[in-house]
Amino acid sequence: MSTATRVGMLDRKWVTQCALSRICGVCSRPLGRPIAFVGTAEEVGRNAFHLPPLHLECTGSLLDDDHRVVTTAGFEFVRPAKEDLDQSPTFQPNSLL
Ligand SMILES: [Zn+2]
C-alpha cells in the first residue's frame, strides 16, 4: 500500500470512528483479538500509534521497511492535550501480546 493510502487512513474522523466503534482501519469490520497496530520505530518506541487499529491479517499491505507490527489485546485512544506538540490522537496498546 502506498504512503498516500496510509495518509488517507489518518483522516481524523476515520481514526476516531475506528477507535470508538472498534473497527479495523483497512476493512472496517469489527476487531477481535489480537488487535494489530502498524507504526514506525519511533511510534513503537513511544507505544503511541497514529494509524487506526487493524486485524493482524489486514496489516500486510501497510508494511514496508520503515513500519512494523505490534499486537495487543487492548488499547487506549488518547486525544492530544492543547499543549501537546503532536495534535493527532494516538492509540496506546496496553496489553502487548
Ligand atoms: Zn481488517
Backbone and ligand atoms as CSV (ligand in chain L), in Angstrom:
chain,resi,resn,atom,element,x,y,z
A,1,MET,N,N,0.858,-1.195,0.000
A,1,MET,CA,C,0.000,0.000,0.000
A,1,MET,C,C,0.891,1.240,0.000
A,2,SER,N,N,0.457,2.264,-0.652
A,2,SER,CA,C,1.296,3.443,-0.802
A,2,SER,C,C,1.228,4.343,0.414
A,3,THR,N,N,2.173,5.256,0.493
A,3,THR,CA,C,2.153,6.246,1.564
A,3,THR,C,C,0.854,7.034,1.524
A,4,ALA,N,N,0.363,7.336,0.319
A,4,ALA,CA,C,-0.873,8.108,0.191
A,4,ALA,C,C,-2.035,7.377,0.858
A,5,THR,N,N,-2.067,6.071,0.720
A,5,THR,CA,C,-3.138,5.310,1.347
A,5,THR,C,C,-3.023,5.387,2.851
A,6,ARG,N,N,-1.792,5.300,3.345
A,6,ARG,CA,C,-1.586,5.418,4.783
A,6,ARG,C,C,-2.063,6.783,5.275
A,7,VAL,N,N,-1.736,7.807,4.517
A,7,VAL,CA,C,-2.150,9.156,4.886
A,7,VAL,C,C,-3.677,9.240,4.889
A,8,GLY,N,N,-4.322,8.618,3.914
A,8,GLY,CA,C,-5.781,8.615,3.867
A,8,GLY,C,C,-6.388,7.959,5.085
A,9,MET,N,N,-5.723,6.951,5.585
A,9,MET,CA,C,-6.223,6.268,6.780
A,9,MET,C,C,-6.084,7.133,8.026
A,10,LEU,N,N,-5.316,8.183,7.931
A,10,LEU,CA,C,-5.093,9.047,9.093
A,10,LEU,C,C,-6.130,10.162,9.195
A,11,ASP,N,N,-7.099,10.173,8.307
A,11,ASP,CA,C,-8.180,11.144,8.406
A,11,ASP,C,C,-8.763,11.113,9.813
A,12,ARG,N,N,-8.837,12.265,10.438
A,12,ARG,CA,C,-9.190,12.337,11.857
A,12,ARG,C,C,-10.534,11.674,12.158
A,13,LYS,N,N,-11.521,11.920,11.280
A,13,LYS,CA,C,-12.851,11.338,11.510
A,13,LYS,C,C,-12.805,9.814,11.434
A,14,TRP,N,N,-12.043,9.319,10.469
A,14,TRP,CA,C,-11.942,7.876,10.299
A,14,TRP,C,C,-11.210,7.247,11.483
A,15,VAL,N,N,-10.119,7.877,11.897
A,15,VAL,CA,C,-9.360,7.378,13.047
A,15,VAL,C,C,-10.261,7.307,14.285
A,16,THR,N,N,-11.048,8.367,14.489
A,16,THR,CA,C,-11.920,8.418,15.661
A,16,THR,C,C,-13.015,7.365,15.566
A,17,GLN,N,N,-13.567,7.209,14.364
A,17,GLN,CA,C,-14.618,6.200,14.200
A,17,GLN,C,C,-14.081,4.801,14.470
A,18,CYS,N,N,-12.888,4.520,13.956
A,18,CYS,CA,C,-12.281,3.201,14.200
A,18,CYS,C,C,-12.076,2.984,15.692
A,19,ALA,N,N,-11.640,4.042,16.365
A,19,ALA,CA,C,-11.361,3.927,17.801
A,19,ALA,C,C,-12.636,3.664,18.584
A,20,LEU,N,N,-13.661,4.433,18.313
A,20,LEU,CA,C,-14.871,4.358,19.132
A,20,LEU,C,C,-15.720,3.146,18.767
A,21,SER,N,N,-15.727,2.789,17.490
A,21,SER,CA,C,-16.531,1.651,17.055
A,21,SER,C,C,-15.750,0.345,17.113
A,22,ARG,N,N,-14.439,0.441,17.385
A,22,ARG,CA,C,-13.562,-0.732,17.420
A,22,ARG,C,C,-13.686,-1.527,16.136
A,23,ILE,N,N,-13.439,-0.798,15.043
A,23,ILE,CA,C,-13.422,-1.451,13.745
A,23,ILE,C,C,-12.031,-1.294,13.127
A,24,CYS,N,N,-11.765,-2.158,12.167
A,24,CYS,CA,C,-10.456,-2.199,11.513
A,24,CYS,C,C,-10.319,-1.045,10.524
A,25,GLY,N,N,-9.160,-0.387,10.547
A,25,GLY,CA,C,-8.915,0.753,9.668
A,25,GLY,C,C,-8.820,0.393,8.202
A,26,VAL,N,N,-8.555,-0.861,7.890
A,26,VAL,CA,C,-8.445,-1.282,6.490
A,26,VAL,C,C,-9.779,-1.803,5.961
A,27,CYS,N,N,-10.383,-2.766,6.666
A,27,CYS,CA,C,-11.567,-3.433,6.110
A,27,CYS,C,C,-12.857,-2.971,6.787
A,28,SER,N,N,-12.758,-2.184,7.846
A,28,SER,CA,C,-13.890,-1.606,8.575
A,28,SER,C,C,-14.817,-2.643,9.196
A,29,ARG,N,N,-14.324,-3.840,9.395
A,29,ARG,CA,C,-15.108,-4.855,10.122
A,29,ARG,C,C,-14.701,-4.836,11.595
A,30,PRO,N,N,-15.567,-5.343,12.469
A,30,PRO,CA,C,-15.257,-5.305,13.910
A,30,PRO,C,C,-13.938,-5.999,14.236
A,31,LEU,N,N,-13.245,-5.454,15.212
A,31,LEU,CA,C,-11.967,-6.014,15.639
A,31,LEU,C,C,-12.184,-7.141,16.626
A,32,GLY,N,N,-11.323,-8.156,16.547
A,32,GLY,CA,C,-11.284,-9.179,17.581
A,32,GLY,C,C,-9.972,-9.046,18.318
A,33,ARG,N,N,-9.376,-10.163,18.638
A,33,ARG,CA,C,-8.044,-10.164,19.225
A,33,ARG,C,C,-7.180,-11.139,18.468
A,34,PRO,N,N,-5.918,-10.884,18.288
A,34,PRO,CA,C,-5.273,-9.657,18.750
A,34,PRO,C,C,-5.647,-8.463,17.880
A,35,ILE,N,N,-5.433,-7.296,18.428
A,35,ILE,CA,C,-5.542,-6.060,17.675
A,35,ILE,C,C,-4.135,-5.699,17.229
A,36,ALA,N,N,-3.990,-5.315,15.978
A,36,ALA,CA,C,-2.659,-5.001,15.457
A,36,ALA,C,C,-2.535,-3.509,15.176
A,37,PHE,N,N,-1.342,-2.982,15.466
A,37,PHE,CA,C,-1.022,-1.603,15.105
A,37,PHE,C,C,0.235,-1.601,14.260
A,38,VAL,N,N,0.232,-0.747,13.248
A,38,VAL,CA,C,1.396,-0.587,12.381
A,38,VAL,C,C,2.016,0.770,12.675
A,39,GLY,N,N,3.316,0.763,12.930
A,39,GLY,CA,C,3.965,2.030,13.222
A,39,GLY,C,C,5.434,2.036,12.859
A,40,THR,N,N,5.991,3.224,12.888
A,40,THR,CA,C,7.424,3.386,12.684
A,40,THR,C,C,8.151,2.986,13.967
A,41,ALA,N,N,9.470,2.894,13.888
A,41,ALA,CA,C,10.259,2.555,15.072
A,41,ALA,C,C,9.979,3.565,16.189
A,42,GLU,N,N,9.806,4.814,15.813
A,42,GLU,CA,C,9.539,5.846,16.812
A,42,GLU,C,C,8.187,5.601,17.492
A,43,GLU,N,N,7.176,5.278,16.697
A,43,GLU,CA,C,5.860,5.009,17.281
A,43,GLU,C,C,5.906,3.779,18.186
A,44,VAL,N,N,6.633,2.757,17.743
A,44,VAL,CA,C,6.758,1.557,18.566
A,44,VAL,C,C,7.473,1.905,19.871
A,45,GLY,N,N,8.522,2.717,19.766
A,45,GLY,CA,C,9.287,3.099,20.945
A,45,GLY,C,C,8.472,3.907,21.948
A,46,ARG,N,N,7.602,4.740,21.431
A,46,ARG,CA,C,6.759,5.554,22.318
A,46,ARG,C,C,5.498,4.839,22.758
A,47,ASN,N,N,5.230,3.692,22.118
A,47,ASN,CA,C,3.970,2.987,22.324
A,47,ASN,C,C,2.775,3.919,22.056
A,48,ALA,N,N,2.879,4.656,20.975
A,48,ALA,CA,C,1.804,5.578,20.585
A,48,ALA,C,C,1.716,5.574,19.064
A,49,PHE,N,N,0.618,5.049,18.566
A,49,PHE,CA,C,0.451,4.844,17.129
A,49,PHE,C,C,-0.593,5.788,16.572
A,50,HIS,N,N,-0.388,6.178,15.315
A,50,HIS,CA,C,-1.327,7.104,14.681
A,50,HIS,C,C,-2.329,6.413,13.760
A,51,LEU,N,N,-1.884,5.315,13.145
A,51,LEU,CA,C,-2.808,4.586,12.275
A,51,LEU,C,C,-3.855,3.874,13.123
A,52,PRO,N,N,-5.069,3.745,12.593
A,52,PRO,CA,C,-6.120,3.078,13.370
A,52,PRO,C,C,-5.807,1.599,13.618
A,53,PRO,N,N,-6.519,1.004,14.562
A,53,PRO,CA,C,-6.315,-0.423,14.864
A,53,PRO,C,C,-6.706,-1.290,13.679
A,54,LEU,N,N,-6.086,-2.458,13.588
A,54,LEU,CA,C,-6.249,-3.328,12.427
A,54,LEU,C,C,-6.354,-4.786,12.857
A,55,HIS,N,N,-6.958,-5.585,11.975
A,55,HIS,CA,C,-6.795,-7.031,12.094
A,55,HIS,C,C,-5.352,-7.362,11.726
A,56,LEU,N,N,-4.808,-8.365,12.353
A,56,LEU,CA,C,-3.442,-8.762,12.008
A,56,LEU,C,C,-3.341,-9.080,10.513
A,57,GLU,N,N,-4.375,-9.726,9.975
A,57,GLU,CA,C,-4.311,-10.117,8.567
A,57,GLU,C,C,-4.484,-8.928,7.624
A,58,CYS,N,N,-4.847,-7.780,8.163
A,58,CYS,CA,C,-5.023,-6.587,7.325
A,58,CYS,C,C,-3.781,-5.693,7.326
A,59,THR,N,N,-2.744,-6.071,8.070
A,59,THR,CA,C,-1.568,-5.204,8.182
A,59,THR,C,C,-0.625,-5.312,6.997
A,60,GLY,N,N,-0.700,-6.435,6.278
A,60,GLY,CA,C,0.314,-6.735,5.262
A,60,GLY,C,C,0.524,-5.619,4.265
A,61,SER,N,N,-0.576,-5.039,3.806
A,61,SER,CA,C,-0.467,-4.042,2.756
A,61,SER,C,C,0.108,-2.723,3.274
A,62,LEU,N,N,0.205,-2.567,4.591
A,62,LEU,CA,C,0.722,-1.313,5.152
A,62,LEU,C,C,2.189,-1.397,5.518
A,63,LEU,N,N,2.741,-2.593,5.438
A,63,LEU,CA,C,4.102,-2.773,5.939
A,63,LEU,C,C,5.133,-2.491,4.864
A,64,ASP,N,N,6.218,-1.879,5.298
A,64,ASP,CA,C,7.387,-1.745,4.448
A,64,ASP,C,C,8.594,-1.706,5.381
A,65,ASP,N,N,9.747,-1.341,4.869
A,65,ASP,CA,C,10.958,-1.395,5.693
A,65,ASP,C,C,10.893,-0.465,6.897
A,66,ASP,N,N,10.067,0.554,6.839
A,66,ASP,CA,C,10.021,1.542,7.915
A,66,ASP,C,C,8.904,1.292,8.920
A,67,HIS,N,N,8.094,0.284,8.701
A,67,HIS,CA,C,6.942,0.055,9.563
A,67,HIS,C,C,6.918,-1.368,10.073
A,68,ARG,N,N,6.576,-1.515,11.348
A,68,ARG,CA,C,6.422,-2.854,11.892
A,68,ARG,C,C,5.093,-2.967,12.629
A,69,VAL,N,N,4.794,-4.200,13.005
A,69,VAL,CA,C,3.501,-4.503,13.623
A,69,VAL,C,C,3.701,-4.839,15.095
A,70,VAL,N,N,2.819,-4.336,15.930
A,70,VAL,CA,C,2.725,-4.852,17.289
A,70,VAL,C,C,1.295,-5.356,17.475
A,71,THR,N,N,1.130,-6.335,18.343
A,71,THR,CA,C,-0.207,-6.861,18.619
A,71,THR,C,C,-0.501,-6.698,20.097
A,72,THR,N,N,-1.760,-6.448,20.376
A,72,THR,CA,C,-2.193,-6.168,21.742
A,72,THR,C,C,-3.601,-6.706,21.943
A,73,ALA,N,N,-3.961,-6.916,23.192
A,73,ALA,CA,C,-5.330,-7.322,23.498
A,73,ALA,C,C,-6.230,-6.111,23.712
A,74,GLY,N,N,-5.627,-4.935,23.880
A,74,GLY,CA,C,-6.440,-3.747,24.125
A,74,GLY,C,C,-5.636,-2.495,23.891
A,75,PHE,N,N,-6.324,-1.364,23.857
A,75,PHE,CA,C,-5.620,-0.103,23.636
A,75,PHE,C,C,-6.399,1.042,24.250
A,76,GLU,N,N,-5.687,2.127,24.495
A,76,GLU,CA,C,-6.311,3.386,24.884
A,76,GLU,C,C,-6.292,4.301,23.670
A,77,PHE,N,N,-7.353,5.061,23.512
A,77,PHE,CA,C,-7.391,6.093,22.469
A,77,PHE,C,C,-7.150,7.413,23.175
A,78,VAL,N,N,-6.050,8.054,22.847
A,78,VAL,CA,C,-5.632,9.226,23.601
A,78,VAL,C,C,-5.712,10.470,22.727
A,79,ARG,N,N,-6.584,11.377,23.128
A,79,ARG,CA,C,-6.687,12.636,22.407
A,79,ARG,C,C,-5.622,13.593,22.931
A,80,PRO,N,N,-5.061,14.400,22.035
A,80,PRO,CA,C,-3.976,15.289,22.466
A,80,PRO,C,C,-4.482,16.379,23.407
A,81,ALA,N,N,-3.625,16.771,24.309
A,81,ALA,CA,C,-3.903,17.941,25.134
A,81,ALA,C,C,-3.532,19.180,24.331
A,82,LYS,N,N,-4.071,20.298,24.735
A,82,LYS,CA,C,-3.839,21.545,23.990
A,82,LYS,C,C,-2.360,21.854,23.820
A,83,GLU,N,N,-1.580,21.550,24.852
A,83,GLU,CA,C,-0.176,21.931,24.823
A,83,GLU,C,C,0.712,20.908,24.110
A,84,ASP,N,N,0.145,19.767,23.723
A,84,ASP,CA,C,0.964,18.759,23.056
A,84,ASP,C,C,1.420,19.234,21.684
A,85,LEU,N,N,2.686,18.952,21.375
A,85,LEU,CA,C,3.198,19.307,20.055
A,85,LEU,C,C,2.496,18.496,18.972
A,86,ASP,N,N,2.286,17.239,19.265
A,86,ASP,CA,C,1.629,16.357,18.318
A,86,ASP,C,C,0.126,16.460,18.549
A,87,GLN,N,N,-0.566,17.090,17.619
A,87,GLN,CA,C,-2.001,17.327,17.802
A,87,GLN,C,C,-2.869,16.228,17.194
A,88,SER,N,N,-2.272,15.072,16.919
A,88,SER,CA,C,-3.053,13.940,16.429
A,88,SER,C,C,-3.374,13.007,17.584
A,89,PRO,N,N,-4.583,12.435,17.570
A,89,PRO,CA,C,-4.873,11.421,18.590
A,89,PRO,C,C,-3.977,10.202,18.378
A,90,THR,N,N,-3.668,9.501,19.440
A,90,THR,CA,C,-2.838,8.299,19.310
A,90,THR,C,C,-3.508,7.115,19.974
A,91,PHE,N,N,-3.082,5.958,19.514
A,91,PHE,CA,C,-3.506,4.694,20.096
A,91,PHE,C,C,-2.356,4.145,20.924
A,92,GLN,N,N,-2.650,3.790,22.159
A,92,GLN,CA,C,-1.607,3.289,23.033
A,92,GLN,C,C,-1.965,1.879,23.486
A,93,PRO,N,N,-1.344,0.892,22.846
A,93,PRO,CA,C,-1.610,-0.505,23.236
A,93,PRO,C,C,-1.313,-0.678,24.718
A,94,ASN,N,N,-2.198,-1.377,25.433
A,94,ASN,CA,C,-1.999,-1.513,26.876
A,94,ASN,C,C,-1.868,-2.949,27.322
A,95,SER,N,N,-1.800,-3.843,26.375
A,95,SER,CA,C,-1.696,-5.250,26.752
A,95,SER,C,C,-0.984,-5.991,25.627
A,96,LEU,N,N,0.296,-5.640,25.434
A,96,LEU,CA,C,1.041,-6.165,24.287
A,96,LEU,C,C,1.114,-7.689,24.346
A,97,LEU,N,N,0.964,-8.280,23.171
A,97,LEU,CA,C,0.987,-9.742,23.074
A,97,LEU,C,C,2.302,-10.211,22.477
L,1,ZN,ZN,ZN,-9.407,-5.757,8.822
